[in-house]
Amino acid sequence: MEIDEQHIAEPGLVVLDIIAADEDTVAVVLEGLQQQWATSGITPVSRTPGEAGVRARVYADIRRPSNLG
């Protein structure tokens, strides 16, 4: 996957590619990230035929805490 430099142009902005065994695991990880930082939220999960596991991408601003809590 290509990550465009504009997505991480400032310190504290990150792009995380989550790879897990199943959709439920990805959902738990994304929920945890969302509770800690300002994120792009729960994102679609994808599978690559012939490869094990699922993938999701999330954008986070680790300078700002989540508004959830």
C-alpha positions as CSV (number, residue, x, y, z in Angstrom):
1,M,0.0,0.0,0.0
2,E,1.2,3.5,-0.8
3,I,0.9,6.1,1.8
4,D,0.6,9.7,0.5
5,E,3.0,12.0,2.3
6,Q,0.2,14.6,2.8
7,H,-1.5,12.1,5.2
8,I,1.5,12.4,7.6
9,A,2.9,15.8,6.8
10,E,2.9,17.0,10.4
11,P,4.3,15.5,13.6
12,G,1.7,13.5,15.4
13,L,-0.3,12.4,12.4
14,V,-0.1,8.7,11.7
15,V,-1.4,6.1,9.3
16,L,-1.9,2.7,10.7
17,D,-2.4,-0.5,8.6
18,I,-4.1,-3.0,10.9
19,I,-3.7,-6.7,9.9
20,A,-5.5,-9.3,12.0
21,A,-6.9,-12.8,11.8
22,D,-10.6,-11.7,11.5
23,E,-13.0,-8.7,11.4
24,D,-13.8,-8.9,15.1
25,T,-10.2,-8.4,16.1
26,V,-9.8,-5.4,13.8
27,A,-13.0,-3.9,15.3
28,V,-11.6,-4.2,18.8
29,V,-8.3,-2.7,17.8
30,L,-9.9,0.2,16.0
31,E,-12.3,0.9,18.9
32,G,-9.4,1.0,21.3
33,L,-7.5,3.5,19.1
34,Q,-10.6,5.6,18.6
35,Q,-11.1,5.8,22.4
36,Q,-7.5,7.0,22.9
37,W,-6.9,9.4,19.9
38,A,-8.8,11.4,17.3
39,T,-9.1,8.9,14.4
40,S,-10.8,8.5,11.1
41,G,-13.1,6.0,12.9
42,I,-14.0,2.4,12.1
43,T,-12.9,1.8,8.5
44,P,-13.9,-0.9,6.0
45,V,-12.1,-4.2,6.3
46,S,-10.6,-5.9,3.2
47,R,-9.3,-9.4,2.3
48,T,-6.7,-10.3,-0.2
49,P,-7.6,-13.6,-2.0
50,G,-5.0,-16.2,-1.2
51,E,-3.7,-14.4,1.9
52,A,-4.7,-15.1,5.5
53,G,-6.3,-12.4,7.6
54,V,-8.0,-9.1,7.0
55,R,-6.7,-5.5,6.7
56,A,-7.9,-2.1,7.7
57,R,-6.4,1.4,7.6
58,V,-6.9,4.2,10.1
59,Y,-5.6,7.7,10.3
60,A,-4.9,9.1,13.8
61,D,-3.9,12.4,15.3
62,I,-2.0,11.3,18.4
63,R,-1.6,15.0,19.5
64,R,-5.4,15.1,20.3
65,P,-7.2,12.9,22.7
66,S,-10.4,11.3,21.7
67,N,-13.7,13.2,22.3
68,L,-15.3,10.0,23.5
69,G,-14.3,10.1,27.0
